[in-house]
Amino acid sequence: MAESVYKIIELVGVSTESWEKAASVAVERAAGSLRDLRIAEVVQLDMHVEGGKVTLYRAKIKLSFKYEEQPAGAGA
């Protein structure tokens, strides 16, 4: 197996339905701009409460993806 490097970022997904949906929203949004997503780890769950009722579910995730260095001069 070739050597690889993976970058890990933290994201917070939000949903009015559930923590599972909140985590999925974060991964799906990231997939729109990042390639080669590998592992998503839920690190924190919390809720926003208004008037004694849960209004939002929030899931903080760590998401890893394969790091590919840009060639010199690329993007300039």
C-alpha distance (Angstrom), angle and dihedral (degrees) to the residues before:
residue distance angle dihedral
M1 . . .
A2 3.81 . .
E3 3.77 119.5 .
S4 3.79 114.6 -96.6
V5 3.78 138.4 -175.5
Y6 3.79 124.3 -147.1
K7 3.79 127.8 -162.4
I8 3.81 120.7 -145.5
I9 3.79 122.8 -151.1
E10 3.80 132.0 178.5
L11 3.78 121.1 -128.4
V12 3.80 134.5 175.1
G13 3.79 118.3 -143.8
V14 3.80 120.9 -163.5
S15 3.80 130.0 -157.8
T16 3.79 137.6 166.4
E17 3.83 88.9 -146.4
S18 3.83 111.1 52.1
W19 3.80 148.3 -36.3
E20 3.81 89.4 -101.5
K21 3.80 91.0 56.2
A22 3.82 90.6 46.2
A23 3.82 91.3 54.4
S24 3.81 91.4 45.7
V25 3.80 91.5 51.1
A26 3.82 90.6 55.0
V27 3.81 93.1 50.2
E28 3.81 94.3 44.1
R29 3.80 92.6 49.5
A30 3.82 91.6 48.5
A31 3.81 90.2 49.5
G32 3.80 88.0 62.9
S33 3.80 92.4 67.8
L34 3.82 106.7 16.5
R35 3.78 127.7 68.2
D36 3.77 131.6 -147.8
L37 3.82 98.1 21.6
R38 3.80 110.1 -169.2
I39 3.80 119.2 171.7
A40 3.80 133.1 11.2
E41 3.79 116.6 -164.9
V42 3.81 120.6 -170.3
V43 3.80 106.0 -137.3
Q44 3.81 102.7 170.1
L45 3.79 139.0 14.0
D46 3.78 125.0 -165.4
M47 3.78 141.4 155.9
H48 3.77 137.2 -137.3
V49 3.79 111.2 -131.9
E50 3.80 126.7 -160.9
G51 3.79 124.7 175.9
G52 3.80 91.2 -6.6
K53 3.82 92.5 -56.6
V54 3.79 131.2 105.6
T55 3.80 108.4 -112.7
L56 3.83 101.6 169.0
Y57 3.79 137.5 22.8
R58 3.81 116.1 -150.8
A59 3.79 127.3 -165.1
K60 3.81 121.7 -170.4
I61 3.78 110.8 -155.8
K62 3.78 137.8 -177.6
L63 3.78 109.2 -139.1
S64 3.79 125.1 -167.8
F65 3.78 127.9 -157.7
K66 3.77 134.9 172.1
Y67 3.79 111.9 -87.0
E68 3.78 114.5 -135.1
E69 3.78 116.8 -176.2
Q70 3.81 115.6 -135.2
P71 3.80 115.8 -118.6
A72 3.80 114.9 -105.8
G73 3.79 110.5 -82.2
A74 3.81 94.4 17.5
G75 3.77 116.7 137.3
A76 3.79 93.9 15.2
